[in-house]
Amino acid sequence: MRRAVIFISTAIVAAGATLFMASPALAHGYVSSPPSRQAMCAQGRVANCGEIIYEPQSVEGPKGLRSCSGGNARFAQLDDESKAWPATSVGNSLTFNWVLTARHATSTWEYYIGGTRIAVFNDQGRQPGATVSHNVDLGGRTGRQKVLAIWNIADTPNAFYSCIDLQVGGGTDPSPSPSPSPTRSPSPSPSSSPSTPAGTWAAGTAYTAGDQVTYGGVSYRCLQAHTALTGWEPPNVPALWQRLS
């Protein structure tokens, strides 16, 4: 009887360890600027994106993939090249900004154009901050380009994926760019200007650098373009919001 109890206890411990090891990474994040495809969807700039509009930070899949969806069928729309993905006009060197909803130990950050890796940044297992920025040289490429940005987690077999459509060389964006769906109704403020609209902070809203909001009776200015999520209230993310009063 005692041997049976020991066997059952051992099996339970082993099963629990297996479940713990198999649990998905708790980290999430995406490229907020230049806006990635999931950022475009979350901002309402591209139609019929499916579930990604609610969780742009969740494009997670096994390491080593080269797809915008990270092999995740829920976000297959990100791989659809027939969609009118707006391309951001940039020079040959630019900064990619990540927003992380949960920080996790990181091995590397990689950037690809086609099958060529154009940049890699090695964090050697360190935990990143709430935002991460990388300056990347596009190697003299011009015209329409699609960059695949990859965040490789250090202690799981998974990575997070973001595709960013660019028009390199300062030309005009060749893709139609529908106006973002209205997600907030800013209230006029004597201290605000047309370039820095003021309103009450709200999750799900796409903010650009310079926007002003109020939260808890305090005014803040946006420091980096992003789509707000629950947990990213201005007092909680000083990397995204500067307190004004």
C-alpha positions as CSV (number, residue, x, y, z in Angstrom):
1,M,0.0,0.0,0.0
2,R,2.8,2.4,0.9
3,R,4.6,1.7,-2.4
4,A,1.4,2.5,-4.2
5,V,1.0,5.8,-2.4
6,I,4.7,6.7,-3.2
7,F,4.2,5.9,-6.9
8,I,1.0,8.0,-7.1
9,S,2.7,10.9,-5.4
10,T,5.7,10.7,-7.7
11,A,3.4,10.6,-10.7
12,I,1.6,13.7,-9.6
13,V,4.8,15.6,-9.0
14,A,6.1,14.6,-12.4
15,A,2.9,15.7,-14.1
16,G,2.9,19.0,-12.3
17,A,6.5,19.6,-13.4
18,T,5.6,18.8,-17.0
19,L,2.7,21.2,-17.0
20,F,5.0,23.9,-15.5
21,M,7.6,23.4,-18.1
22,A,5.1,23.3,-20.9
23,S,3.3,26.5,-19.9
24,P,3.5,29.3,-22.4
25,A,5.8,32.4,-22.0
26,L,4.3,35.0,-19.8
27,A,5.9,37.8,-21.9
28,H,4.1,39.7,-24.6
29,G,5.1,42.5,-26.9
30,Y,5.0,44.0,-30.4
31,V,6.6,46.7,-32.5
32,S,4.6,49.9,-32.0
33,S,6.6,52.2,-34.2
34,P,7.0,52.2,-37.1
35,P,3.6,50.6,-36.7
36,S,3.7,46.9,-37.3
37,R,0.8,45.0,-39.0
38,Q,-0.7,44.1,-35.7
39,A,-0.4,47.8,-34.6
40,M,-2.1,48.9,-37.8
41,C,-5.0,46.4,-37.1
42,A,-5.4,47.5,-33.5
43,Q,-5.5,51.1,-34.6
44,G,-8.3,50.3,-37.2
45,R,-6.1,51.3,-40.2
46,V,-6.6,47.9,-41.8
47,A,-10.0,46.1,-42.0
48,N,-10.9,42.5,-41.3
49,C,-8.0,41.7,-39.1
50,G,-9.8,39.3,-36.8
51,E,-8.7,38.7,-33.2
52,I,-5.4,40.5,-33.5
53,I,-7.2,43.9,-33.0
54,Y,-7.8,43.0,-29.4
55,E,-4.3,41.6,-28.6
56,P,-1.6,42.9,-30.9
57,Q,1.0,41.8,-28.3
58,S,0.2,38.1,-28.5
59,V,1.8,37.0,-31.8
60,E,3.7,34.1,-30.3
61,G,5.1,31.0,-31.9
62,P,8.0,28.6,-31.9
63,K,11.5,30.1,-32.5
64,G,12.9,30.0,-36.0
65,L,9.8,30.9,-38.0
66,R,9.7,33.5,-40.7
67,S,6.0,34.4,-40.8
68,C,4.2,37.5,-39.6
69,S,1.7,35.4,-37.7
70,G,4.4,33.3,-35.9
71,G,2.6,30.2,-37.2
72,N,-0.4,31.1,-35.1
73,A,-3.6,30.3,-37.0
74,R,-5.6,32.8,-34.9
75,F,-3.5,35.6,-36.5
76,A,-3.2,34.3,-40.1
77,Q,-4.5,37.6,-41.4
78,L,-1.1,39.0,-40.7
79,D,0.4,36.8,-43.5
80,D,-2.2,38.0,-46.1
81,E,-0.2,40.0,-48.6
82,S,-3.4,40.9,-50.5
83,K,-4.4,43.2,-47.7
84,A,-3.7,46.9,-48.3
85,W,-1.0,47.2,-45.6
86,P,0.1,50.8,-45.2
87,A,3.8,51.3,-45.5
88,T,5.6,53.9,-43.4
89,S,8.1,56.2,-45.3
90,V,11.5,56.0,-43.7
91,G,15.2,56.6,-44.5
92,N,17.8,53.8,-44.7
93,S,18.4,53.8,-41.0
94,L,15.6,53.9,-38.5
95,T,14.6,52.9,-34.9
96,F,12.2,50.1,-34.2
97,N,10.3,50.5,-30.9
98,W,8.8,47.6,-29.0
99,V,6.2,47.9,-26.3
100,L,6.2,45.0,-23.9
101,T,3.1,44.2,-21.9
102,A,5.1,41.7,-19.8
103,R,8.9,41.6,-19.6
104,H,10.6,38.3,-19.9
105,A,14.3,37.2,-20.0
106,T,15.5,37.7,-23.6
107,S,18.1,35.9,-25.7
108,T,18.1,38.0,-28.9
109,W,16.1,40.4,-31.0
110,E,16.4,39.8,-34.8
111,Y,15.4,41.7,-37.9
112,Y,14.9,40.1,-41.3
113,I,14.2,41.3,-44.8
114,G,13.2,38.4,-47.0
115,G,15.5,35.5,-45.9
116,T,18.4,37.9,-44.9
117,R,19.0,38.8,-41.3
118,I,19.9,42.5,-41.3
119,A,20.4,43.0,-37.6
120,V,20.6,41.1,-34.3
121,F,20.8,42.4,-30.7
122,N,21.9,40.0,-28.0
123,D,20.5,40.6,-24.5
124,Q,22.2,37.5,-23.0
125,G,19.2,36.5,-20.9
126,R,18.5,39.9,-19.4
127,Q,15.0,41.2,-18.6
128,P,14.1,44.1,-20.8
129,G,12.2,47.3,-19.8
130,A,8.7,48.2,-20.6
131,T,9.9,49.5,-24.0
132,V,12.9,48.5,-26.1
133,S,14.4,50.4,-29.1
134,H,16.8,49.3,-31.7
135,N,18.5,51.3,-34.5
136,V,18.7,49.3,-37.6
137,D,20.5,50.0,-40.9
138,L,18.5,48.6,-43.9
139,G,21.7,48.1,-45.9
140,G,21.0,50.5,-48.8
141,R,17.7,48.9,-49.8
142,T,15.1,51.2,-51.3
143,G,11.4,51.0,-52.2
144,R,8.8,48.8,-50.6
145,Q,10.2,46.5,-47.9
146,K,8.8,44.2,-45.3
147,V,10.8,43.8,-42.1
148,L,10.2,40.8,-39.8
149,A,11.1,41.6,-36.2
150,I,11.5,38.7,-33.8
151,W,11.8,38.8,-30.0
152,N,13.4,35.5,-28.9
153,I,12.6,34.5,-25.3
154,A,15.6,33.2,-23.3
155,D,13.9,30.5,-21.2
156,T,11.2,29.1,-23.4
157,P,11.2,27.7,-27.0
158,N,9.0,30.6,-28.2
159,A,9.4,34.0,-29.8
160,F,7.2,37.0,-30.6
161,Y,6.8,38.2,-34.2
162,S,6.0,41.5,-35.8
163,C,6.0,42.5,-39.5
164,I,6.6,46.1,-40.4
165,D,5.8,47.5,-43.9
166,L,8.2,50.3,-45.0
167,Q,8.7,52.5,-48.0
168,V,12.4,53.2,-47.9
169,G,13.9,56.3,-49.4
170,G,11.6,59.0,-48.3
171,G,9.0,58.3,-51.1
172,T,5.3,58.5,-50.5
173,D,3.4,55.6,-49.1
174,P,2.1,53.6,-52.1
175,S,-0.6,51.8,-50.1
176,P,-3.9,53.3,-49.2
177,S,-4.0,54.4,-45.6
178,P,-7.5,54.5,-44.3
179,S,-8.2,57.0,-41.5
180,P,-8.0,55.3,-38.1
181,S,-11.4,54.4,-36.6
182,P,-12.4,56.9,-34.0
183,T,-11.6,55.4,-30.6
184,R,-11.9,58.5,-28.4
185,S,-13.6,61.9,-28.4
186,P,-11.1,64.4,-27.2
187,S,-12.6,67.3,-25.2
188,P,-11.3,70.8,-26.1
189,S,-8.7,72.1,-23.7
190,P,-7.4,75.6,-23.5
191,S,-3.9,74.2,-23.0
192,S,-4.0,71.8,-25.9
193,S,-3.1,72.5,-29.6
194,P,-4.4,70.7,-32.7
195,S,-1.2,68.6,-32.8
196,T,-1.6,67.5,-29.2
197,P,-5.3,66.5,-28.6
198,A,-6.4,66.1,-25.0
199,G,-8.8,63.6,-23.6
200,T,-9.3,61.0,-21.0
201,W,-6.9,58.0,-21.2
202,A,-8.7,54.8,-22.4
203,A,-7.5,51.3,-23.1
204,G,-7.7,50.3,-26.7
205,T,-6.9,53.8,-27.9
206,A,-4.1,54.4,-30.4
207,Y,-1.9,57.2,-29.2
208,T,0.9,59.0,-31.1
209,A,3.9,60.9,-29.6
210,G,2.7,64.3,-28.4
211,D,-0.9,63.4,-27.6
212,Q,-2.1,64.7,-24.2
213,V,-4.5,62.9,-21.9
214,T,-5.8,63.1,-18.4
215,Y,-5.9,60.2,-16.0
216,G,-6.9,60.4,-12.3
217,G,-7.1,64.2,-12.6
218,V,-3.4,64.4,-13.8
219,S,-2.3,65.4,-17.3
220,Y,0.2,63.4,-19.3
221,R,2.0,63.6,-22.7
222,C,2.6,60.6,-24.9
223,L,6.3,59.9,-25.4
224,Q,6.0,57.0,-27.9
225,A,3.3,55.8,-30.3
226,H,1.4,52.8,-29.0
227,T,-2.0,51.3,-28.5
228,A,-3.0,51.5,-24.9
229,L,-3.8,48.3,-23.0
230,T,-5.2,47.7,-19.5
231,G,-2.3,47.8,-17.1
232,W,-0.6,50.6,-19.2
233,E,-2.2,53.4,-17.3
234,P,0.0,56.5,-17.6
235,P,1.3,56.4,-14.0
236,N,2.4,52.8,-14.6
237,V,4.4,53.3,-17.7
238,P,6.7,56.4,-17.5
239,A,8.5,55.2,-20.6
240,L,5.3,55.9,-22.5
241,W,3.8,58.9,-20.7
242,Q,5.3,62.0,-19.2
243,R,3.5,63.6,-16.3
244,L,2.7,67.3,-16.9
245,S,0.8,68.3,-13.8
